[in-house]
């Protein structure tokens, strides 16, 4: 190896200790940094080259450890951890804050009007893209399966959200509109449907060293459940806090004089909430999740015990 860096920096894993919430939070504050969506293709490819070269034992002269970690996080922000493919821009976790603040802010502003239906569809379509982009595993999806999953997920989630919103239109804006129950229910429909292939064929499970042991649908169930919980809690601050602030601001002279500013102000408040809620809720569960061998399917358990009789836990990427 040439260069000044030691050869044993494990850039396959995050920089911070993922067994602690603080370590996971630091990791996801970097992964979800909205500034990453401004990176050019040239910068992304340069980061990928640095990461791939380092894994092969090639280090450019003068490369520092901080620069290596920066390249690793640029790479992680844009390329899927299982397939290695470049992810669609709006599906990346770094796009979560700007996209969600705009969509959610508009939904909360116009929830009593006809455009609410359009915003609900846009929201669930965006969620479907994110859910598919950040799926676990490397099994390819058929176009027909993906199309059916998208139509089912968006239709079911929009219908559920609009139905629950209709029940709250007569109550105070502090309680009604884009209700937490509507978003929670929509996530419970959208995420499993967009990741249903994982439930059918399973996701890769490995030992602690990354050796692939097989595919497990039981692991997929745990992964999807953890993501659903994270996404529901991620939406809560952006829905619960802004209505109280806007209720106060709308009584002030500024918004009475410039009512058209309500939407931009609400979008900004939602964005502020999401800057913190997104990484902190992603950090609730380790990205490299695990489960006991005894919780796997009987056939897979038997194969693992035959080859690795001492193995007690398996690991898998839960997705985001």
C-alpha positions as CSV (number, residue, x, y, z in Angstrom):
1,X,0.0,0.0,0.0
2,X,1.1,3.5,-0.8
3,X,0.0,6.7,1.0
4,X,-0.2,7.7,4.7
5,X,-3.3,5.8,5.8
6,X,-3.2,2.6,7.7
7,X,-4.6,-0.4,5.8
8,X,-7.0,-1.5,8.5
9,X,-9.7,1.2,8.6
10,X,-13.0,-0.6,8.3
11,X,-15.0,1.6,6.0
12,X,-17.5,-1.2,5.4
13,X,-19.0,-0.2,8.8
14,X,-20.0,3.3,10.0
15,X,-17.5,5.6,11.6
16,X,-19.2,5.6,15.0
17,X,-20.2,2.8,17.4
18,X,-23.5,1.5,16.1
19,X,-24.3,-0.3,19.4
20,X,-25.2,3.0,21.0
21,X,-28.0,5.4,20.0
22,X,-25.5,8.4,20.0
23,X,-23.3,6.6,17.6
24,X,-26.2,5.7,15.3
25,X,-27.4,9.3,15.5
26,X,-24.0,10.7,14.4
27,X,-24.0,8.3,11.6
28,X,-27.5,9.2,10.3
29,X,-27.0,13.0,10.7
30,X,-24.2,12.5,8.1
31,X,-26.2,10.1,5.9
32,X,-29.3,12.3,5.8
33,X,-27.5,15.6,5.4
34,X,-29.5,17.5,2.8
35,X,-26.4,19.0,1.3
36,X,-25.5,15.6,-0.2
37,X,-28.2,16.0,-2.8
38,X,-26.2,19.0,-4.2
39,X,-23.2,16.8,-5.0
40,X,-22.5,16.3,-8.7
41,X,-22.1,13.0,-10.5
42,X,-18.4,13.7,-10.8
43,X,-18.1,14.1,-7.0
44,X,-20.1,10.9,-6.4
45,X,-18.0,8.9,-8.8
46,X,-14.8,10.3,-7.3
47,X,-16.0,9.2,-3.8
48,X,-16.9,5.8,-5.1
49,X,-13.4,5.4,-6.6
50,X,-11.7,6.4,-3.4
51,X,-13.9,3.8,-1.4
52,X,-13.4,1.0,-3.9
53,X,-9.7,1.7,-4.3
54,X,-9.1,1.7,-0.5
55,X,-11.0,-1.6,-0.2
56,X,-8.6,-3.0,-2.8
57,X,-5.5,-1.7,-0.9
58,X,-4.9,1.4,-3.2
59,X,-4.6,4.7,-1.5
60,X,-3.8,8.0,-3.3
61,X,-0.8,9.8,-1.8
62,X,-1.8,12.4,0.7
63,X,-5.3,11.1,1.4
64,X,-6.2,11.7,5.0
65,X,-8.5,9.7,7.3
66,X,-11.1,12.4,7.4
67,X,-11.1,12.6,3.6
68,X,-11.5,8.8,3.4
69,X,-14.5,8.9,5.8
70,X,-16.0,11.8,3.9
71,X,-15.7,9.8,0.7
72,X,-17.3,6.8,2.4
73,X,-20.3,8.9,3.5
74,X,-20.7,10.5,0.1
75,X,-20.7,7.0,-1.4
76,X,-23.2,5.7,1.2
77,X,-25.5,8.6,0.6
78,X,-26.0,7.8,-3.1
79,X,-25.3,4.1,-3.7
80,X,-27.4,1.2,-2.4
81,X,-25.6,-0.8,0.3
82,X,-26.6,-4.2,-1.1
83,X,-26.7,-3.7,-4.9
84,X,-24.1,-0.9,-5.2
85,X,-26.4,0.8,-7.7
86,X,-26.7,4.6,-7.7
87,X,-30.1,5.5,-6.2
88,X,-32.6,7.8,-7.7
89,X,-32.1,11.3,-6.4
90,X,-35.4,11.9,-4.6
91,X,-35.3,8.4,-3.1
92,X,-32.0,9.0,-1.2
93,X,-32.3,9.7,2.5
94,X,-30.5,13.0,2.0
95,X,-33.5,14.2,0.0
96,X,-35.9,13.3,2.9
97,X,-35.8,16.7,4.6
98,X,-36.3,19.0,1.5
99,X,-38.9,16.8,-0.1
100,X,-40.9,16.0,3.0
101,X,-40.8,19.6,4.3
102,X,-42.3,20.8,1.1
103,X,-44.9,18.1,0.7
104,X,-46.0,17.9,4.3
105,X,-46.0,21.7,4.8
106,X,-48.3,22.0,1.8
107,X,-50.6,19.2,2.9
108,X,-51.0,20.8,6.3
109,X,-51.7,24.2,4.8
110,X,-54.3,23.0,2.3
111,X,-55.8,20.0,4.0
112,X,-59.3,21.5,3.9
113,X,-59.2,22.2,0.2
114,X,-59.5,20.2,-3.0
115,X,-55.7,20.2,-3.7
116,X,-55.4,18.0,-0.5
117,X,-56.1,15.0,-2.7
118,X,-53.3,15.9,-5.0
119,X,-50.9,16.5,-2.2
120,X,-51.8,13.1,-0.6
121,X,-51.1,11.4,-3.9
122,X,-47.8,13.2,-4.3
123,X,-46.9,12.3,-0.7
124,X,-47.6,8.6,-1.1
125,X,-45.9,8.5,-4.5
126,X,-42.8,10.0,-2.9
127,X,-43.0,7.6,0.0
128,X,-43.3,4.7,-2.5
129,X,-40.1,5.8,-4.3
130,X,-38.2,6.2,-1.0
131,X,-39.5,2.8,0.3
132,X,-38.4,1.0,-2.9
133,X,-35.1,2.9,-3.2
134,X,-34.1,2.1,0.4
135,X,-35.3,-1.6,0.4
136,X,-33.1,-4.3,1.8
137,X,-31.6,-7.1,-0.3
138,X,-30.3,-7.4,-3.8
139,X,-33.0,-9.5,-5.5
140,X,-34.2,-7.7,-8.7
141,X,-37.9,-6.7,-9.0
142,X,-39.9,-7.3,-12.1
143,X,-41.4,-4.2,-13.7
144,X,-44.9,-5.7,-13.5
145,X,-44.5,-6.5,-9.8
146,X,-43.2,-3.0,-9.1
147,X,-46.1,-1.4,-11.0
148,X,-48.7,-3.4,-9.1
149,X,-46.9,-2.6,-5.8
150,X,-46.9,1.1,-6.6
151,X,-50.5,1.3,-7.6
152,X,-51.6,-0.8,-4.5
153,X,-49.4,1.2,-2.1
154,X,-50.4,4.6,-3.3
155,X,-54.1,3.9,-3.7
156,X,-54.4,2.2,-0.4
157,X,-52.4,4.8,1.5
158,X,-54.1,7.8,-0.1
159,X,-57.6,6.3,0.5
160,X,-56.8,5.6,4.1
161,X,-55.2,9.0,4.8
162,X,-58.1,10.9,3.1
163,X,-60.7,8.8,4.9
164,X,-59.2,9.5,8.3
165,X,-58.7,13.2,7.4
166,X,-62.3,13.5,6.5
167,X,-63.2,12.4,10.1
168,X,-61.2,15.3,11.5
169,X,-62.3,18.2,9.3
170,X,-64.8,19.5,11.8
171,X,-62.4,19.6,14.7
172,X,-59.8,22.2,15.6
173,X,-56.8,22.6,13.2
174,X,-54.7,21.6,16.2
175,X,-56.2,18.1,16.1
176,X,-57.5,17.8,12.5
177,X,-56.1,17.9,9.0
178,X,-53.1,15.8,8.4
179,X,-53.8,13.6,11.5
180,X,-51.1,11.4,12.9
181,X,-53.4,8.4,12.6
182,X,-53.7,9.0,8.8
183,X,-49.9,9.1,8.3
184,X,-49.3,6.2,10.5
185,X,-51.9,4.1,8.7
186,X,-50.6,5.1,5.3
187,X,-47.0,4.1,6.3
188,X,-48.3,0.7,7.5
189,X,-49.7,0.2,4.0
190,X,-47.2,1.8,1.7
191,X,-43.9,0.4,3.2
192,X,-44.9,-3.3,3.2
193,X,-46.5,-3.2,-0.2
194,X,-43.5,-1.5,-1.8
195,X,-41.1,-4.0,-0.2
196,X,-43.4,-7.0,-0.6
197,X,-40.8,-8.9,-2.7
198,X,-38.6,-9.1,0.4
199,X,-41.5,-10.8,2.2
200,X,-41.8,-13.3,-0.6
201,X,-38.2,-14.2,-1.4
202,X,-36.5,-13.0,1.8
203,X,-33.5,-10.8,2.3
204,X,-29.8,-11.8,2.6
205,X,-28.7,-12.8,6.1
206,X,-25.0,-13.1,7.0
207,X,-22.8,-13.9,9.9
208,X,-20.9,-11.2,11.9
209,X,-18.2,-11.1,9.3
210,X,-20.5,-10.6,6.3
211,X,-20.5,-14.2,5.0
212,X,-23.8,-14.8,3.3
213,X,-25.9,-17.6,4.8
214,X,-29.1,-17.4,2.7
215,X,-32.3,-15.4,2.4
216,X,-35.0,-15.1,5.1
217,X,-38.5,-13.8,4.9
218,X,-38.6,-13.7,8.8
219,X,-35.7,-11.3,8.7
220,X,-37.6,-9.2,6.1
221,X,-40.6,-9.0,8.5
222,X,-38.5,-7.7,11.3
223,X,-36.7,-5.2,9.0
224,X,-39.9,-3.8,7.6
225,X,-41.5,-3.5,11.0
226,X,-38.6,-1.5,12.3
227,X,-38.7,0.8,9.3
228,X,-42.5,1.3,9.7
229,X,-42.0,2.3,13.4
230,X,-39.1,4.7,12.5
231,X,-41.1,6.4,9.7
232,X,-44.2,6.9,11.8
233,X,-42.2,8.5,14.6
234,X,-40.2,10.5,12.1
235,X,-43.4,12.2,10.9
236,X,-44.7,12.9,14.4
237,X,-42.8,16.1,15.3
238,X,-43.4,17.7,11.9
239,X,-47.1,17.1,12.3
240,X,-47.5,17.8,16.0
241,X,-45.4,21.0,16.5
242,X,-46.2,23.2,13.5
243,X,-50.0,23.5,14.1
244,X,-49.5,25.0,17.5
245,X,-46.9,27.5,16.2
246,X,-49.0,28.4,13.2
247,X,-52.1,28.8,15.4
248,X,-50.2,31.5,17.3
249,X,-48.6,33.1,14.3
250,X,-51.9,33.4,12.3
251,X,-53.2,35.6,15.1
252,X,-50.3,38.0,14.7
253,X,-50.3,41.1,12.4
254,X,-47.7,39.7,9.9
255,X,-49.7,36.7,8.7
256,X,-52.9,38.7,8.8
257,X,-51.4,41.2,6.5
258,X,-49.6,38.7,4.3
259,X,-51.8,35.5,4.5
260,X,-50.0,34.1,1.4
261,X,-46.9,33.6,3.7
262,X,-48.6,30.9,5.7
263,X,-47.5,28.1,3.4
264,X,-43.8,29.1,3.3
265,X,-43.7,29.6,7.0
266,X,-45.3,26.3,7.7
267,X,-42.9,24.5,5.3
268,X,-40.0,26.1,7.1
269,X,-41.2,25.0,10.5
270,X,-41.8,21.4,9.2
271,X,-38.3,21.4,7.7
272,X,-36.7,22.5,11.0
273,X,-38.5,19.6,12.8
274,X,-37.4,17.1,10.1
275,X,-33.8,18.1,10.2
276,X,-33.6,16.5,13.6
277,X,-36.4,14.0,13.5
278,X,-35.2,12.2,10.3
279,X,-31.7,11.1,11.6
280,X,-32.8,10.6,15.2
281,X,-35.6,8.2,14.2
282,X,-33.4,6.4,11.6
283,X,-31.1,5.8,14.6
284,X,-33.8,4.0,16.7
285,X,-32.7,0.7,15.3
286,X,-29.2,-0.4,14.0
287,X,-28.9,-0.4,10.2
288,X,-27.2,-3.7,10.5
289,X,-30.0,-5.4,12.3
290,X,-29.8,-8.9,13.8
291,X,-31.9,-11.8,15.0
292,X,-31.5,-15.2,16.6
293,X,-30.9,-18.2,14.4
294,X,-33.8,-19.8,16.1
295,X,-36.1,-17.1,14.7
296,X,-35.3,-18.0,11.1
297,X,-37.2,-20.4,8.9
298,X,-36.7,-24.1,9.8
299,X,-35.0,-25.0,6.5
300,X,-32.5,-22.1,6.8
301,X,-31.9,-22.9,10.5
302,X,-31.0,-26.5,9.5
303,X,-28.6,-25.3,6.7
304,X,-26.9,-22.9,9.1
305,X,-26.5,-25.4,11.9
306,X,-25.0,-27.9,9.5
307,X,-22.3,-25.4,8.3
308,X,-22.0,-23.1,11.3
309,X,-23.1,-25.1,14.4
310,X,-21.8,-22.5,16.9
311,X,-23.6,-19.6,15.2
312,X,-26.3,-17.9,17.4
313,X,-27.2,-14.7,15.6
314,X,-27.5,-13.6,11.9
315,X,-27.3,-10.0,10.5
316,X,-29.0,-8.2,7.7
317,X,-29.5,-4.7,6.3
318,X,-33.0,-3.5,7.5
319,X,-33.3,-0.8,4.8
320,X,-34.4,2.7,5.7
